[in-house]
Amino acid sequence: MLKLQVNNETNRLKAVILGIAHQNGPTPKAEEAYDPKSLEHILAGTYPTERDMVAEMDAFKTVLESYEVKVYRPELIPNLNQIFTRDIGFVIDDYFIKSNILPDRAQEWEAIQYLVKEIPSEKLITAPEDIHMEGGDVILWNDHIFIGTYKGADYADYNTARTNMKGVEFLRDLFPGKKVKEFNLVKSMSNARENALHLDCCFQPVGKDKGIIYPGGFLDQEDYTYLVELFGKENLFHITADEMYQMFSNVFSIDEKVVVSEQRFTRLNNWLTEQGIVVEPIPYHEIGKQEGLLRCSTLPLYRG
């Protein structure tokens, strides 16, 4: 059986599902874009090539395996983008929760069935269809579950709104012993600099008691204030709107002392180093053109 255990973002990673970029299909048409950043690059003719994305994911896999992490990959489904495994599902404690993702992406779930079959049935949670949630919106911090959502009445009009309040309440009911806090995120279908696609696009814990945060990603100022009071302002690395656009907060922790980061994130990487964290810099800029980065392309199964 598959061993599951995740209760925060920075405990030592032992097993993870890393996405794949092989045979991920042609460049999407503008009307097929799921987010404003992908749309921007489709229209500009700068959408990433398969060759570049495969090379970037290979670099990520090499780093993970150098720390003796067991790396699983989805089974290949030709002409399907299978990079962002974080959206397929997520582990909380020893439960695997299946995400209700965009209908056009449902095939991605089929690609990890060989692993899902190894999960005890009582540890596999599937929510009703009207409950929306994606792993990028779910951030674990010990006894806390932070969840990104969008509370607007026009939720259904936004392709970039991925987790609804029903999803928040579902997880709150499922984990009554946890402190579940939702965050109302800024959404845009047209401007990638004004769109927090998921919570990890504007906030993520690193190390033992620190975090990366973009204040402008929160619709409600009190949500930002909540995190400042919880972590302490001196422990939060504040990023700019442009750095949010580049996805500075979407790095990935192997443990409390090791973070995989995009090699161009100089200001962040210097700060992490100053905090005593080892930075493993890799090229991931091309994948970032799809409004997803390092955390987005991983689905941790076991941290211990």
Phi and psi in degrees as a GROMACS rama.xvg file:
@    title "Ramachandran Plot"
@    xaxis  label "Phi"
@    yaxis  label "Psi"
@TYPE xy
-79.355  127.809  LEU-2
-86.436  126.641  LYS-3
-120.03  138.381  LEU-4
-172.733  111.518  GLN-5
-145.437  123.601  VAL-6
-133.525  4.61396  ASN-7
-158.944  -178.784  ASN-8
-92.2906  -6.49239  GLU-9
-131.003  -0.188516  THR-10
-63.3274  159.263  ASN-11
-55.862  120.834  ARG-12
-77.2588  129.59  LEU-13
-113.546  -32.1191  LYS-14
-149.246  141.149  ALA-15
-153.375  149.33  VAL-16
-97.4717  118.442  ILE-17
-104.172  132.909  LEU-18
-61.1893  175.417  GLY-19
-130.822  152.7  ILE-20
-117.003  3.39423  ALA-21
-70.9803  140.156  HIS-22
47.8197  45.968  GLN-23
-88.1959  12.3327  ASN-24
93.5368  171.161  GLY-25
-71.3777  166.714  PRO-26
-56.0672  128.342  THR-27
-62.972  156.347  PRO-28
-77.8603  158.664  LYS-29
-53.882  -41.0616  ALA-30
-73.4207  -9.25111  GLU-31
-95.2817  -3.62374  GLU-32
-68.7116  138.857  ALA-33
-93.4756  -11.7341  TYR-34
-152.42  158.556  ASP-35
-68.8732  -27.0464  PRO-36
-73.1258  -42.9157  LYS-37
-59.4272  -44.0711  SER-38
-58.8857  -43.0683  LEU-39
-56.8017  -44.0883  GLU-40
-78.6885  -30.0196  HIS-41
-61.2276  -48.2263  ILE-42
-67.8887  -31.1021  LEU-43
-85.3939  -8.83813  ALA-44
76.3456  21.0465  GLY-45
-115.192  17.0285  THR-46
-60.6329  140.651  TYR-47
-65.8887  149.036  PRO-48
-88.0057  155.688  THR-49
-58.9369  -42.7268  GLU-50
-57.8413  -45.7728  ARG-51
-66.5212  -40.9374  ASP-52
-69.3034  -38.6051  MET-53
-61.1981  -43.3557  VAL-54
-62.3019  -40.8587  ALA-55
-66.3559  -41.3955  GLU-56
-69.9477  -32.4277  MET-57
-63.6235  -38.9125  ASP-58
-64.2308  -40.0789  ALA-59
-63.0247  -47.7622  PHE-60
-59.6667  -40.7022  LYS-61
-60.4156  -43.8754  THR-62
-64.552  -46.7512  VAL-63
-58.0818  -45.7472  LEU-64
-70.3337  -25.6047  GLU-65
-67.1313  -19.3482  SER-66
-101.867  18.2025  TYR-67
61.6736  34.5565  GLU-68
-84.6896  133.892  VAL-69
-76.9004  118.017  LYS-70
-108.085  114.919  VAL-71
-96.4405  153.476  TYR-72
-127.62  149.911  ARG-73
-63.5949  151.716  PRO-74
-67.3411  144.346  GLU-75
-74.6025  125.234  LEU-76
-116.661  109.136  ILE-77
-57.7403  146.16  PRO-78
63.1997  34.9072  ASN-79
-136.486  130.673  LEU-80
-74.8671  114.431  ASN-81
-121.377  29.9959  GLN-82
-77.2661  -43.2092  ILE-83
-97.1768  76.3619  PHE-84
-67.428  -19.7438  THR-85
-57.2758  -28.7721  ARG-86
-78.5248  -18.9504  ASP-87
-71.6912  -39.7437  ILE-88
-174.834  -178.115  GLY-89
-159.012  156.085  PHE-90
-107.366  131.035  VAL-91
-125.596  123.294  ILE-92
55.254  -118.71  ASP-93
-116.754  29.2329  ASP-94
-109.984  137.111  TYR-95
-101.304  121.658  PHE-96
-108.628  120.518  ILE-97
-75.7286  128.021  LYS-98
-78.1028  148.272  SER-99
-95.6189  94.7657  ASN-100
-93.4325  178.029  ILE-101
-54.0894  137.076  LEU-102
-54.3818  -34.5269  PRO-103
-66.8713  -13.13  ASP-104
-108.81  11.4976  ARG-105
-61.0253  -28.007  ALA-106
-61.7803  -25.4321  GLN-107
-61.6298  -29.3527  GLU-108
-65.113  -38.0435  TRP-109
-62.997  -28.402  GLU-110
-73.1535  -12.7185  ALA-111
-114.871  17.4586  ILE-112
-61.4633  -30.1999  GLN-113
-63.7282  -24.9249  TYR-114
-89.5657  -40.7286  LEU-115
-58.1356  -35.194  VAL-116
-63.3976  -18.7875  LYS-117
-92.2198  2.77776  GLU-118
-95.7576  128.281  ILE-119
-55.1132  139.119  PRO-120
-57.4561  -33.7021  SER-121
-74.746  -9.25998  GLU-122
-105.547  3.15496  LYS-123
-107.824  118.108  LEU-124
-109.72  126.268  ILE-125
-121.154  125.082  THR-126
-89.7004  155.92  ALA-127
-57.9198  156.464  PRO-128
-62.218  -27.828  GLU-129
-81.0247  -2.42475  ASP-130
-98.5465  110.387  ILE-131
-100.667  134.353  HIS-132
-164.686  143.416  MET-133
-131.01  150.514  GLU-134
-60.5487  -27.4657  GLY-135
-65.6208  -20.5178  GLY-136
-91.2514  -4.54854  ASP-137
-113.522  113.049  VAL-138
-120.992  127.947  ILE-139
-101.8  137.773  LEU-140
-145.269  79.4569  TRP-141
59.3196  -109.296  ASN-142
-87.7086  4.90734  ASP-143
-104.787  145.242  HIS-144
-121.762  114.182  ILE-145
-94.3872  131.092  PHE-146
-130.607  123.499  ILE-147
-80.5088  141.449  GLY-148
-150.653  -177.096  THR-149
-139.832  122.56  TYR-150
-98.229  0.502431  LYS-151
-65.2568  149.002  GLY-152
-64.3903  -19.782  ALA-153
-93.9845  24.3064  ASP-154
-47.7192  -45.8958  TYR-155
-65.6967  -16.5688  ALA-156
-84.0762  -7.83891  ASP-157
-110.798  113.948  TYR-158
-64.077  -21.8257  ASN-159
-88.6223  -2.01644  THR-160
-93.1562  111.492  ALA-161
-112.474  -18.4241  ARG-162
-129.447  120.855  THR-163
-97.0449  173.927  ASN-164
-66.0095  -25.1865  MET-165
-63.9024  -34.8826  LYS-166
-66.2521  -40.294  GLY-167
-61.0149  -48.799  VAL-168
-65.5979  -34.1522  GLU-169
-60.8012  -46.425  PHE-170
-71.1284  -32.7446  LEU-171
-63.7817  -41.0599  ARG-172
-71.1556  -34.5337  ASP-173
-71.9173  -31.0137  LEU-174
-126.599  71.6967  PHE-175
-64.943  -19.1872  PRO-176
-85.6194  -4.22069  GLY-177
-98.0417  155.41  LYS-178
-90.6902  102.529  LYS-179
-95.3118  120.4  VAL-180
-124.92  122.572  LYS-181
-93.1394  153.788  GLU-182
-130.046  123.555  PHE-183
-81.6639  113.389  ASN-184
-99.7539  152.493  LEU-185
-73.2712  132.014  VAL-186
-125.998  142.458  LYS-187
-148.103  142.054  SER-188
-94.3861  -10.2337  MET-189
-124.122  -19.1081  SER-190
-126.988  108.036  ASN-191
-66.8217  -20.2582  ALA-192
-83.3907  -4.12599  ARG-193
-127.573  36.2813  GLU-194
-140.093  115.955  ASN-195
-96.8991  91.552  ALA-196
-56.9814  -43.4904  LEU-197
-136.125  168.952  HIS-198
-60.1474  -35.7752  LEU-199
-72.6951  -0.928482  ASP-200
-83.0157  -13.1177  CYS-201
-134.929  -0.421117  CYS-202
-161.528  140.098  PHE-203
-161.568  133.383  GLN-204
-70.2787  148.193  PRO-205
-138.025  160.433  VAL-206
61.6155  -146.598  GLY-207
-94.1716  -34.878  LYS-208
-146.934  25.717  ASP-209
-120.913  172.626  LYS-210
-161.686  165.623  GLY-211
-113.837  133.157  ILE-212
-146.262  144.775  ILE-213
-120.651  107.058  TYR-214
-57.6189  -34.6039  PRO-215
-71.871  -3.77705  GLY-216
-82.3  -9.58794  GLY-217
-104.655  127.983  PHE-218
-68.6638  -34.0859  LEU-219
-107.188  119.579  ASP-220
-56.2675  -33.9294  GLN-221
-65.1309  -24.0029  GLU-222
-68.8941  -43.6799  ASP-223
-62.3474  -44.4428  TYR-224
-60.6939  -38.1285  THR-225
-55.7356  -45.7639  TYR-226
-70.9453  -36.7574  LEU-227
-61.294  -43.9072  VAL-228
-70.1104  -32.8262  GLU-229
-74.2109  -44.3234  LEU-230
-93.4298  -27.5742  PHE-231
90.8426  127.53  GLY-232
-58.2301  -33.7864  LYS-233
-68.4368  -15.7655  GLU-234
-98.5786  1.42703  ASN-235
-109.986  128.516  LEU-236
-89.3582  110.462  PHE-237
-85.1772  128.072  HIS-238
-107.179  157.917  ILE-239
-86.0836  172.763  THR-240
-60.9649  -39.6149  ALA-241
-68.5417  -37.316  ASP-242
-69.0781  -33.5295  GLU-243
-63.7644  -42.6766  MET-244
-59.4787  -38.1489  TYR-245
-77.9708  -10.3879  GLN-246
78.351  42.5068  MET-247
-57.4995  -32.5246  PHE-248
-82.5889  -1.70503  SER-249
-102.29  42.5136  ASN-250
-81.6467  -175.277  VAL-251
-143.197  126.494  PHE-252
-90.6703  129.375  SER-253
-86.0757  -35.9896  ILE-254
-158.875  -170.297  ASP-255
-63.3539  -21.1049  GLU-256
-113.214  2.99258  LYS-257
-136.031  124.82  VAL-258
-127.27  130.523  VAL-259
-87.3974  126.653  VAL-260
-136.253  158.952  SER-261
-68.503  136.133  GLU-262
-65.0679  -19.8446  GLN-263
-85.3859  -5.98709  ARG-264
-82.6439  61.0554  PHE-265
-57.4478  -49.2215  THR-266
-62.5309  -44.8075  ARG-267
-65.6249  -46.9967  LEU-268
-62.0071  -36.3035  ASN-269
-64.9797  -41.7015  ASN-270
-63.9609  -44.5272  TRP-271
-58.6316  -43.5443  LEU-272
-61.2864  -40.3887  THR-273
-63.4193  -26.1649  GLU-274
-83.9456  2.969  GLN-275
83.8603  17.1619  GLY-276
-98.7241  131.601  ILE-277
-76.6597  126.726  VAL-278
-100.595  126.269  VAL-279
-103.311  95.5712  GLU-280
-83.4585  132.304  PRO-281
-136.071  159.608  ILE-282
-75.129  126.097  PRO-283
-146.521  16.1134  TYR-284
-64.2173  -39.444  HIS-285
-67.085  -43.654  GLU-286
-62.661  -34.3781  ILE-287
-60.7195  -17.2941  GLY-288
-68.1136  -11.0022  LYS-289
-100.475  17.8682  GLN-290
58.8497  41.6668  GLU-291
-153.016  148.736  GLY-292
-136.285  -135.461  LEU-293
-69.368  -49.2917  LEU-294
-62.6957  -36.906  ARG-295
-62.2266  -29.3639  CYS-296
-96.7494  16.6087  SER-297
-127.497  148.78  THR-298
-131.417  92.1322  LEU-299
-63.2272  134.98  PRO-300
-106.244  -33.054  LEU-301
-146.701  125.946  TYR-302
-127.519  132.088  ARG-303
